[in-house]
Amino acid sequence: MFGYVVPRLEGLDEAERERYHRAYCGLCRAIGERCGQHCRLALTYDLVFLALLLGSLYEPEEREGEGRCAPHPVKAHGFVRSACIDYAADVTVALAYYKGLDDWNDDRSVRARAFAGMLAGSYRAIRERNPRICEAVETGMADIGAIEAAAREAGAAPGGEVPAPDAAANRFGVLMGELFVYRPDDYWADDLRTVGARLGKFVYVMDAVMDYEDDRASGSYNPLVAMDMSAEDMREDLHLLAAGACRWSATCACCAAWCTRACGRSTTRWKTIRRSAVVENPYDVLGVSRDASADEVKKAYRKKARENHPDLNPNDPAAADRMNKINEAYDRIVNPEKYAARDRRAGAASGPQGSAGYGGGAGYGGAGQGQGAGGSGYGTEGPYGWSGGFGFDFDDLFGFGGAGYGSR
């Protein structure tokens, strides 16, 4: 399920590397202290990224120190602890517990079942102190299980209603979007929900690619096997999905520190783009009329994306700017309600001179789970789209902390 968001330490300066290592050790210690030492086996790079991201936004008070541990018994290592790191620790163990259960259900892996059993008591403790995390994971995994079961049943009985091939990936995106939210309904909630959802969908699809041969041999559900698509067939889609999660950061600290593993290459090398309001008519940007159907808008977007994607135009420094404009225009058409709220928020934050942006049209619901245009499904492009800017700048990823290093 995880292991696709990894640090690129070679691109960091000495202070940034030290910051990363302290956060990594702090998360490991937080897991051990809050959930039990055995739970430290669940530590992943992906959740270190979440801890750094949340810390850069909320700047909680931090506690720094040095110490030895079982993996490093000789030399003391520096660490940092904060409320955001503690939150990431709970998320880490909750996801690891359900990953063990999922692997047991899919593959009957005795090792996975034993690992889940080892985490069960810690998971119950997390549920008591942070029920929102566990409710998001439980409902999300139950929905994904139902989608995958329906797909298997449809495959065994031709003629049955088949869930959309990206339905499970979209639902996992929704799950991860909720876990990225540190404080529901606060200023950063919508943006965190968006980046988490995009990253979650990428993780699910990438997992399907990596497990393709095993799932094909065992008969476990895999949307790519069901569609008879190879990993190579998914290369372009993986690049687009990864782009939606991290295309705002390339030469900045975030890009230097993290990359998303898509087909063996980094997709986070593009120019940093701060969020700004779209002043152009989004329909004009995509080259469609205001009364265009959902399918016409989608086709226009895909055509523009193929023509302007930075990966396909590596020698064109303006490609990232064009792609950003295309993505935001598409997102404004598909998700007008989201942008209406965001524009009001941006206007309030910038005072009476703030721009309200372009309101967009009536929007489309997508066709993610059998819903037609205007429906309420997750949408073929996934929860929260692949596009639109964030209200935060990844340049600040290593600049958080209420005390000590990087305090602003």
Steps between C-alpha positions, in 0.01 A plus 500: 500500500789737573864560416455719194567839659867500590760764596753624248771579750761577235311816412497645853752720668650390831246682717205357306639147521542541874143627522369199312696250710377661822140479379548138395647404838232705677223314320661166583522596868143631499373169364690309768386719789137538393433157351764263632856422394388216273301749292819673387518232231217690327710813439497620135650792309153596378378597846820695573393716208160551663666596829724755327213641295270547799778645708586754230139621492407501869842574654434319827726529802783250470712299739851411382743249643752224434496136594584141415252234401492134397579570132777746601642373830849651467467856373237739635274650235322833513121508484214747512151444641182701456123458497509462121758221523286328763202523264705345217600220740137408561426510127801277432387224735133519398589456133753225573238307698251511215767421243569179692130412501471586130797278408347216705164537326654524152786253518442304819844612613560351845780748556267792428235359732754460778621857447144633518440299817813651653363851428142433607533623858680816390234563239228484765690756708529730196127467443429619851719811480449586132180337371488717186812332362367149557151576374647634174715189458223255596231645276745552215637146509149357533388694192807391306438139601142527376613651169759227447249226594246642255765502227588136569135398496441685173802326349368160605149570366520677162227755450510632854557863588874562515637779722706764321862380476623798703224483763716332764794732427274802535363373830850446634573857394205622706630299796849649478354846453326471835817375670701795368255736672644587840221726622167459320340816362794730571684716246721224362245216500387526137854524364627211710200290402577568134869413504433190713229380262719540194789326663271223625367425155852487362608262779210262430566490124875466551435215741288331233788535253755356743272209596388428144677167447426368849132594478470353154643170625297488823172632364489789747310806378711742303333758272785478247467122474123538463552743211783288352734799523871464560714716726642668190147593389465698824818704464332820375218477754749453782690808392178702493392372840840572652495842338173581671653432840837669472538715188528822699842411635817434310795721574360574848586314818197274473600371158860465605390293798221288356418327177210282397606168349324480166643254253843530655545875461429815693211716386564788736758702317279776371506867579334608824173679432317689771122492494334786318152574376416414142402821325431338165176329416574131572293392200719714276813347651378151407356614169140389561169682517315567825232249402752221432413163647701337778653261249601784267663689785687189610625424149614859454685489830677173416604635160641819652675299774671274248615801299632698796604247764848594634619139475420505130662841453821473705675779309214748525523703825153648437328159489444493878328839490273391217421172673412681820261728313338204321463303822344785692264586213379139488461484876298823505255353251471165678504627859348851501377476859853436627634804321213723608588432865873531434460828313296643783768389744779648288309823462448526873867429566622763254255772598268706281746492210501118487393336177194278502628295208285345229191326624475240229192316380251270660751215521482129442480218747715259305442136422706333767248244628239470235381860540432695186583864436386705793504201733669480838755222442871535560558582135730342247770751585465414866408683818577871486629465144860490389531873491463831676753669726554469872475781751848420628847504346715188523807726526420524872515125564819515708424833664264399780525492874392701798853476641845399384602436140307677227273704725342782304 
